[in-house]
Amino acid sequence: MYNVRSKKATEFIDHQEILDTLEYAEKNKGNRELIGQLIERARDCKGLSHREAALLLECDQPDLIEKMYKVAKEIKEKFYGNRIVMFAPLYLSNYCINGCVYCPYHAKNKHIARKKLTQEEIRREVIALQDMGHKRLALETGEDPKNNPIEYVLESIKTIYSIKHKNGAIRRVNVNIAATTVENYRKLKEAGIGTYILFQETYHKENYEALHPTGPKSDYAYHTEAMDRAMEAGIDDVGCGVLFGLNTYRYDFVGLLMHAEHLEAAMGVGPHTISVPRICPADDISTDDFENAIDDETFQKIVAVIRIAVPYTGMIISTRESKTCREKVLDLGISQISGGSRTSVGGYVEEEPEEENSAQFDVTDRRSLDQVVNWLLELGYIPSFCTACYREGRTGDRFMSLVKSGQIANCCQPNALMTLKEYLEDYASPDTRAKGEKVIQEELEKIPREKTKEIAAKNLKEIEAGKRDFRF
């Protein structure tokens, strides 16, 4: 039986409730009046239920879809303005004991180059990332208790935070590792992680078990209930996501929103972020093997409706997606993107030869961080390297209350400008710097509070004079 507050995976992600929801959406997809009412109600920024969102996703009428996109953009701008947060993944190890059929790290893959970074190699990778200008990382590693125990992850986090090279510093480390125990989540919390990220891959239990035939990840309930354990351990911010294309997108879309509703109801705060990766080619993996792969048009609609349904959440898109695709979804809800990413182990210091491929997936958007920052500035966005909320304790329900009330912009706008200024001073090409300075001057005038504007202007001058790390 469906129970949003239950701690049991098969009850807060109830199979029959998803089927009933999909039936409801199919039955009502021609009801223009109802769909129009939902789109209009979404403007109050209170979100929609999984059933209401499923109906919007099913809508195939161009004029109503256009209205949806317009409202998604309005909501994005209300909560996140024109700021886009920058990050990069850092792959520590690709040793893995799981049998996930869609991932080249799977244990039976004998021709992928297996690698694990030493602490000195991590140091070199982090310096390379700092020299690009990155301040926020997402740690990635395969599941292998022997090669990648929790102690290795904790030591790696400590190493990353300790490195200060020139003006560089990693100020927030998010962690994407396998589902683990409450005790281990407490250790991650004590290590000072930002967001704990775990993708569900698919919420369809039967298909999940078929896609994960061996290894600890094959336990659907343990994996699906991981966010509850993480939050019980004191981790305030968690990030959800599915790998669209593994299963039918409609089913997983509904499951994803039900998971967000569960966290809000049972844990008091919904997901800090939702990621929207799509299945893509990689070593030993072809998208031809997955009949549920989705096209760009469907992908854009998914992004827009998630933004409408869960207005408070940050939305993340990676370099799996092309420049063209990323540009289209920025307006529809995305608030964080990666730039200059490498998905191979040790790939930032030296790009590995093709015959030594250790990457988890192929990168489509291969531009440098500076090229991505330049592109965002041209599109009218503020590339932000801000990590202030995490470092000021504005996490979990404290962060969400500020987002939902719209007050977060009082911190985010000046912090985005100051961290962009740091990037321009330390790392930007001349063209990017010129574009960035122009944007900073224009956006500074838009800060509504005169005192905040005055302090931000003063701090920007201090940054130009060589000082770093100001924040509201």
Stockholm file with secondary structure:
# STOCKHOLM 1.0

chainA/1-472         MYNVRSKKATEFIDHQEILDTLEYAEKNKGNRELIGQLIERARDCKGLSHREAALLLECDQPDLIEKMYKVAKEIKEKFYGNRIVMFAPLYLSNYCINGCVYCPYHAKNKHIARKKLTQEEIRREVIALQDMGHKRLALETGEDPKNNPIEYVLESIKTIYSIKHKNGAIRRVNVNIAATTVENYRKLKEAGIGTYILFQETYHKENYEALHPTGPKSDYAYHTEAMDRAMEAGIDDVGCGVLFGLNTYRYDFVGLLMHAEHLEAAMGVGPHTISVPRICPADDISTDDFENAIDDETFQKIVAVIRIAVPYTGMIISTRESKTCREKVLDLGISQISGGSRTSVGGYVEEEPEEENSAQFDVTDRRSLDQVVNWLLELGYIPSFCTACYREGRTGDRFMSLVKSGQIANCCQPNALMTLKEYLEDYASPDTRAKGEKVIQEELEKIPREKTKEIAAKNLKEIEAGKRDFRF
#=GR chainA/1-472 SS CCCTTCSSHHHHSCHHHHHHHHHHHHHHTTCHHHHHHHHHHHTTSSCCCHHHHHHHHHCCCHHHHHHHHHHHHHHHHHHHTTEEEEEEEEEEECCCCCCCTTCTTSTTCCSSCCCBCCHHHHHHHHHHHHHHTCCEEEEEECCCTTTSCHHHHHHHHHHHHHCEETTEECCEEEEECCCCCHHHHHHHHHTTCSEEECCCBCCCHHHHHHHCCSSGGGCHHHHHTHHHHHHHTTCCEEEEEBCBTSSCHHHHHHHHHHHHHHIIIIISSCCSEEECCBCCCBTTBCGGGCTTCCCHHHHHHHHHHHHHHSTTSEEEECTTSCHHHHHHHHTTTCCEEECSCCCSTTTTTSCCCGGGCCCSSCCSCCCCHHHHHHHHHHTTCEEECCCHHHHTTCCHHHHHHHHHHTTTHHHHHHHHHHHHHHHHHHTCCHHHHHHHHHHHHHHHTTCSCHHHHHHHHHHHHHHHTTCCCCCC
#=GC SS_cons         CCCTTCSSHHHHSCHHHHHHHHHHHHHHTTCHHHHHHHHHHHTTSSCCCHHHHHHHHHCCCHHHHHHHHHHHHHHHHHHHTTEEEEEEEEEEECCCCCCCTTCTTSTTCCSSCCCBCCHHHHHHHHHHHHHHTCCEEEEEECCCTTTSCHHHHHHHHHHHHHCEETTEECCEEEEECCCCCHHHHHHHHHTTCSEEECCCBCCCHHHHHHHCCSSGGGCHHHHHTHHHHHHHTTCCEEEEEBCBTSSCHHHHHHHHHHHHHHIIIIISSCCSEEECCBCCCBTTBCGGGCTTCCCHHHHHHHHHHHHHHSTTSEEEECTTSCHHHHHHHHTTTCCEEECSCCCSTTTTTSCCCGGGCCCSSCCSCCCCHHHHHHHHHHTTCEEECCCHHHHTTCCHHHHHHHHHHTTTHHHHHHHHHHHHHHHHHHTCCHHHHHHHHHHHHHHHTTCSCHHHHHHHHHHHHHHHTTCCCCCC
//
